[in-house]
Structure formats: C-alpha cells, structure tokens
Amino acid sequence: MSHKEIDSEHQKAGIDKKRRALAKAGISTPVIASLLSRPAFAAQCSGSALASGNLSNPVDLTTCGACLSSQWLKATPTELDLIGIALEDTIDTLFTIPTLTRPTNSVGQPILSGSLGDALKGTIQINSNLGFSNTSGNINGAPNIANARTQLQQAFTVFTAAYLNASHRATQVNFDPTPQDVETSVSDALTLTDSGGSDRINIDSVNTLANTFSTAIGDGGSCSINRTL
C-alpha cells in the first residue's frame, strides 16, 4: 500500500470516528454530513495541525486559543517539546530574576526560585528577605507582607502561562505578546528599590501586569494544546 493510500485510510478512519461521536451525541445524519464537510471541523488548531501545512484542509485559525496555567500543567511532553522546555526547568529559564543587594546575609540571592511547574501551580518560592511596597508606600506587618507574597506567587502563574502561550506554535496565533514582550515586562515589574533598609518590589505594578496578561490569555476555552487527563 502506498503512502497516499495509507494517509487516505487514516483520514477515513478519523472521519468515521468523528461521525460515530456525533451520532452518539444525538446529532442527526444531515447535520453530521454538514459538519464533516467543513474544513474547520477537521482542522481544529493544534501544533501538529499547523506543522502539517495541509493546504487541502487548512487550520481554522480562529480556533487557536491561549491556555491557562492549569492547562499548561497538563500539557503533554510533546507539546512542551515544541517550545523546548520541561516543567522541571527552573524559573530563570524564562525570566531574569533579580538578586538581593541587602541585607548583607542575602546579597546575591534570587528574589524567587523554583521550577516552571511550581510557578504554574502558584507555589514558587519567594526569598524571605524580599520586601514589598505599593503606591501608598512600604508594606509592613506580617499579614500584609504575607498577602503580598501570595499575590506575587499568583502573578507568576499568569506570567509563566503568558510566556508559554507566546512561545507555542498554536497558542501564539491569537496571543499578541511575544516571548520577549513577556520577559521584558516581567523584568520591569520586578525592579527592586532600596527602601527602609531592604530591597522591595512594587506589588501594584506586578498585579497590574498580571491582570493585563490574564485578559490576553482569556478563559482557556479554546486552549490549543494537547493535555493529559
């Protein structure tokens, strides 16, 4: 059997599988025929579909959607390989992480550390000597500092997802920021200032950027990567 014949058999099998699934869902035969005749139905956006370059059945680019942090956590290794990363990679693989200049026992230590998986889960480790400020001034008091630390962790779930969306062949189609845009913006938001004897970041700036990227990502309803169950 030739390659063309094999491809044809695979295509027929795929269509038959879709036909059975639609019939099981209670969709009538005429509607099934209409759906199966539409290129967009058979060419849902994915990295592999875009890579195939099938001109007779082009990808419906409107189905290329960005993914949430929770969806990236379930990305298959193949999807992550497309952008050359693994969830076990450290966060400084994607971002330039500032280091502390004070107090003296923390000089040179990164303000946060952990893996990309940690960042996506909201459990990135934050240096205990990092201080925080906002538009009103320095943030002091254990409860307020703890709240700022949690906000920074939550922001990094969004920052990491944004970088991955900007990098992946499928999710980047309708996601405007580039990887460089994301990295530069995050770097700016993490600018340290010396105030009150400690290095501080402005958590308001961090949250503003996180909200911007969260809006760009959307609700994940059209996430274009294959995921594990």
N, C-alpha and C positions, 0 to 999 in steps of 0.2 A: 504493500500500500504506500502511495506517495505521501509526501509531507502535506500536500494540499488536501488529499483525501482524509488524512488524519485530522487536520485542522477542521475540515468540514464536519467530520463525525463529532469532534469535541464541541463544535458550535451547536450542532443539532441536539446533543445531549444536554447542553446548557439551556437551550430554549425549552426542551421538554421538561426539564426540572423546574423552570420558571412557570411553565404552563400548569404543571401539577400543583405548584404552590398557590397560584392564583385561583385555580379551581377549588382547592381546599378552603380558601378564604371566602368562597361563595360568589366569586365574580363570574358573570355569565360568559359564554363562549364568544359572542361577538366583541365584548369589551376586552377579553383576553387577546383576541386577534389584533385589535387596535393597539393595545399596549405593546405587544411583541413586535409590531411593525415600526414602532418609534425608535430611532437611534438612541435617544436619551435613555430609554428604558434599559437597553443592553449595554450602555456605556456610562454607567454611573462613575463619577470621578473617583479615581484612586491612583496611587503612584504607578502601579503596574499598567493601568489603562493608558495613562499619559505617556508612559515609556514605550508602549507598543506602537504608537503612531499609526493606528489603523484608520486610514483615510475613508474606507467604506463605512465605517461605524465610529465616527468621531465622538470624543468625550463631550458630554454636556457640561460645559464649564460652570454653569450656574449651580451645579451640584457639588462643586469643590468648596467645602467649608472648613473653617478652623476648628480646632479641638480644645476642650477644656483640660485642665491639669489632671483631673481624674481619668480622662480618656487617654491621655498620654501615658499615664501609669500602666495602662493595659495594652499599650502598643506592642505589636509583635516584634521580635528581634529583627525581622526582615524590614519592617517599616523604619526602625531606628537605624538600621544599617544604611538606609538611603541617605541619611544625613551624617553618617559616620560617628554616631555616639552610642553609648550604653547608659542605662540608668545608674550604673555603678560609678560612672565618671564623676569626678569632683566638680563642684560648682564653678571653680575657677577655669574649667574647660571652656565655659561660655562667657563668663563675666570677669572683668578686672575687679578684684576685691581689695579695697583699701586696707592698709595696715595701720595699727595704732602707733601714735608717737608719744603717748602718755597714758597712764602713769609709767614710771620707769620700768616696773616689772612686767609691762605688757608691750614694750616697744618692739615693733616688727611683727606682732601677732595680727593675723587677719581678723577683720571685724565679724566675719561669719565663716563657717566651714561646714562641709558635709557633701553628700552626693546629689546628683540631679534628682534621684528618686526622693531623697529627703526633702529637697526644695519643693517638688511637686506635691508632696504629702503635707507640707506646712510644718515640717519638723527640722528644718535647717538649724544648725547650732549657732547661737549668737554669743559673741565674746562678752563675758560678764562685766568687762571694764568699758564697754561701749556706752556712751551717754546719748541722750536724746534731747531734742528741742522741737518747738513748733513755732508758729507765727507769733505766739504770745511770749515766747522766751524759753528758758531752760525747763525741762521736765524733771521734777524732783519727787521723791517719795516712792516707796517700794511699789504700791499698787499702780501708780501712774507709769512707772518705768516698766513694770511687768506688762501692762497693756500695750505700751509702745513696742515692746519686744514681740508680742503676739501679732501686732499689726505688720511688723517687718517680715515675720515668717509668712503671713498670709499674702503679703505683697509679692514675695518670691515665688509663690505658687503661680502667680499670674505672669511675672517676669520670665520665668523659665518656660511656661507654656507659650508665651509670645515669641520667644526666640525659636522654639521648635517649630511653631507654625510658620514663622518667616523663613525657615530653612528647608522644610519638606516640599517636595515637588508638587504634591496635590494641595496641601493646606495653604501654600503661599499664593495660589492663584488669585484668590479674592481677599487676601490679607495684605494691606498696603505696606506696613513697615518692613524694612529689610533687616536681616540679622545685625548689620552694622548700626542701623537706626536703634534697634532694641538695646544693643550693648552700650552704645554711646549715651542713650537716655538714662539707662540704669546707672551707669558710671557717674553721670551728673547728679542724679538723685542721691547717690551715696557719698557725695562730697562731705568731708569731715571739716568741722570748725572747732577751734580750741576755745572753750568757754567754761568757766568755773573749774579750771584745772583738769578737764577731761576732754577727750575727742568726742564730738557729738555729730549726729546726723539729724536733719530736719525731717521728722516723720510725716509732716504735712506734705512735703514735696514727694516723698515716697508714695503716700496714699493717692495723691493726685495722678501720678504716673500710672500706678496700678489700676486706677479707675479708667484711665484712657485706654490702656491695653485690654482691660476686661471688656470694654464696649466694643473694641475692634474684633475681639475673639467671638463675642456673641454667646448664644446659649448651647453651642455644641450640637445642635440638632442636625446639622449636615456634615458632621465630622467625617473627613475623608481618609482616615487611616484604618487599617485592619487591626482589630483588637481581640485579645483573649477574653473568654467569658469569665 
